[in-house]
Amino acid sequence: MSHLIRAYTALLYAMAAIAGATLVWLMVAVIVSVVMRNTGLQPFAWLFTSTEYGILYLTMLGAPWLVREKGHVHIELVTAALPPAIQHAISRLVAALCVIVCLVLAWKGAELCWTNIQRNDYDVRAYYFPRWILTASFPVSFTFMAIEFARFVFGDELMHAGEAGIHE
């Protein structure tokens, strides 16, 4: 079991590393595109397309790691005012609802990806690009997010700190 957990954790961090590298690529691509436009050149079509796809992959691949690190946005104004026992119950309930939402989105994302494969859908703006390569990130990411939220439901650690304000 520990091998499975280590493999899962390595995959989660690899996804986060790819998201980080994608962020660097977005910065480079935007700078190159702006410089090309300002010098009178037409930016490459793939440059714009890669930034669009990069934004999707950055979001989808980085989100599970953000859940693990509690880097997602949540407001603790209400939970901070509750007694500790109720605070723990509410935190676990919110995490359980997040698991359910993520599983539904993973399922619908898998259906969408499968539909793209069956229909042989292509994104045909700059290049012919199989659409399933884009939508495959949905079931993967949302499944990983469901697992990470489930850690807050069943694990020792709570999603909410119980303190209002900014904690970094």
C-alpha positions as CSV (number, residue, x, y, z in Angstrom):
1,M,0.0,0.0,0.0
2,S,2.8,2.4,0.8
3,H,4.2,1.9,-2.8
4,L,0.8,2.9,-4.1
5,I,0.7,6.0,-1.9
6,R,4.2,7.0,-2.9
7,A,3.4,6.6,-6.6
8,Y,0.2,8.6,-6.2
9,T,2.1,11.4,-4.4
10,A,4.8,11.4,-7.0
11,L,2.2,11.7,-9.8
12,L,0.5,14.5,-7.9
13,Y,3.8,16.4,-7.6
14,A,4.7,15.7,-11.2
15,M,1.4,17.2,-12.3
16,A,2.1,20.3,-10.2
17,A,5.6,20.5,-11.7
18,I,4.1,20.3,-15.2
19,A,1.7,23.1,-14.2
20,G,4.6,25.2,-13.0
21,A,6.5,24.6,-16.2
22,T,3.4,25.6,-18.1
23,L,3.3,28.8,-16.2
24,V,6.8,29.6,-17.3
25,W,5.9,28.7,-20.9
26,L,2.9,31.1,-20.7
27,M,5.2,33.9,-19.6
28,V,7.7,33.2,-22.4
29,A,5.0,32.8,-25.1
30,V,3.3,36.1,-24.1
31,I,6.7,37.9,-24.2
32,V,7.6,36.4,-27.5
33,S,4.2,37.2,-29.0
34,V,4.3,40.8,-27.8
35,V,7.9,41.4,-29.0
36,M,7.0,39.9,-32.4
37,R,3.9,42.1,-32.7
38,N,5.9,45.2,-31.7
39,T,8.5,44.5,-34.3
40,G,5.9,44.2,-37.1
41,L,6.0,40.4,-37.3
42,Q,3.0,38.1,-37.2
43,P,3.3,35.8,-34.1
44,F,3.2,32.0,-34.9
45,A,-0.3,30.5,-34.9
46,W,0.8,27.7,-32.5
47,L,2.1,30.3,-30.0
48,F,-1.4,31.6,-29.3
49,T,-2.9,28.2,-29.4
50,S,-0.4,26.8,-27.0
51,T,-1.1,29.5,-24.5
52,E,-4.8,28.7,-24.6
53,Y,-4.2,25.0,-24.0
54,G,-1.5,25.9,-21.4
55,I,-4.0,27.9,-19.3
56,L,-6.3,24.8,-19.3
57,Y,-3.6,22.4,-18.4
58,L,-2.0,24.8,-15.8
59,T,-5.4,25.0,-14.0
60,M,-6.3,21.3,-14.2
61,L,-2.9,19.8,-13.4
62,G,-2.2,22.3,-10.6
63,A,-5.5,22.1,-8.8
64,P,-5.1,18.8,-7.0
65,W,-1.8,19.9,-5.5
66,L,-3.4,23.2,-4.4
67,V,-6.1,21.2,-2.6
68,R,-3.4,19.2,-0.8
69,E,-1.6,22.3,0.2
70,K,-4.8,24.1,1.2
71,G,-4.0,26.7,-1.5
72,H,-7.5,26.9,-2.8
73,V,-9.8,29.8,-1.8
74,H,-12.1,29.3,1.1
75,I,-13.5,31.7,3.7
76,E,-13.2,30.9,7.4
77,L,-15.2,33.8,8.7
78,V,-18.1,31.5,9.7
79,T,-16.1,28.4,10.8
80,A,-13.9,30.5,13.0
81,A,-16.9,31.7,15.0
82,L,-18.1,28.1,15.7
83,P,-17.2,25.9,18.7
84,P,-14.4,23.4,17.9
85,A,-16.7,20.3,17.7
86,I,-19.1,22.0,15.3
87,Q,-16.2,23.5,13.4
88,H,-14.7,20.0,12.8
89,A,-18.0,18.6,11.6
90,I,-18.7,21.5,9.3
91,S,-15.1,21.3,7.8
92,R,-15.6,17.6,7.1
93,L,-19.0,18.2,5.7
94,V,-17.7,20.9,3.3
95,A,-14.9,18.6,2.3
96,A,-17.4,15.7,1.7
97,L,-19.5,18.0,-0.5
98,C,-16.3,18.9,-2.4
99,V,-15.6,15.2,-3.0
100,I,-19.1,14.7,-4.4
101,V,-18.8,17.7,-6.7
102,C,-15.4,16.6,-7.9
103,L,-16.6,13.0,-8.6
104,V,-19.6,14.3,-10.6
105,L,-17.3,16.6,-12.6
106,A,-14.8,13.7,-13.1
107,W,-17.6,11.5,-14.4
108,K,-19.0,14.2,-16.7
109,G,-15.4,15.0,-17.9
110,A,-14.8,11.3,-18.7
111,E,-18.1,11.3,-20.6
112,L,-17.0,14.4,-22.6
113,C,-13.6,12.9,-23.3
114,W,-15.1,9.6,-24.4
115,T,-17.6,11.5,-26.7
116,N,-14.6,13.4,-28.2
117,I,-12.9,10.1,-28.9
118,Q,-16.0,8.5,-30.4
119,R,-16.8,11.5,-32.6
120,N,-13.2,12.0,-33.6
121,D,-13.6,15.7,-32.6
122,Y,-10.8,18.1,-33.5
123,D,-10.1,21.6,-32.5
124,V,-9.6,23.3,-35.9
125,R,-8.5,26.8,-35.1
126,A,-4.8,27.0,-35.8
127,Y,-4.1,23.3,-36.3
128,Y,-6.1,20.1,-36.3
129,F,-5.7,19.0,-32.7
130,P,-7.7,16.0,-31.2
131,R,-10.1,17.5,-28.7
132,W,-9.8,14.5,-26.3
133,I,-6.3,15.5,-25.5
134,L,-7.7,18.7,-23.9
135,T,-10.7,17.1,-22.2
136,A,-8.7,14.1,-20.8
137,S,-7.4,16.5,-18.2
138,F,-10.9,16.8,-16.6
139,P,-11.5,13.3,-15.3
140,V,-7.8,13.0,-14.2
141,S,-7.8,16.3,-12.3
142,F,-11.2,16.1,-10.7
143,T,-10.5,12.5,-9.6
144,F,-7.3,13.6,-8.0
145,M,-9.1,16.6,-6.4
146,A,-11.7,14.2,-5.0
147,I,-9.0,12.1,-3.5
148,E,-7.4,15.1,-1.9
149,F,-10.6,16.4,-0.5
150,A,-11.4,12.9,0.8
151,R,-8.1,13.2,2.9
152,F,-9.8,16.1,4.7
153,V,-13.0,14.0,5.2
154,F,-11.3,10.9,6.6
155,G,-7.9,12.0,7.7
156,D,-6.6,13.7,10.8
157,E,-6.1,17.1,9.2
158,L,-9.0,19.4,8.6
159,M,-9.5,21.6,5.6
160,H,-10.3,24.7,7.7
161,A,-7.9,26.1,10.2
162,G,-10.7,27.6,12.3
163,E,-9.1,31.1,12.3
164,A,-10.5,34.0,10.2
165,G,-8.0,36.1,8.3
166,I,-5.0,35.4,6.0
167,H,-2.7,32.5,7.0
168,E,0.5,32.0,5.1
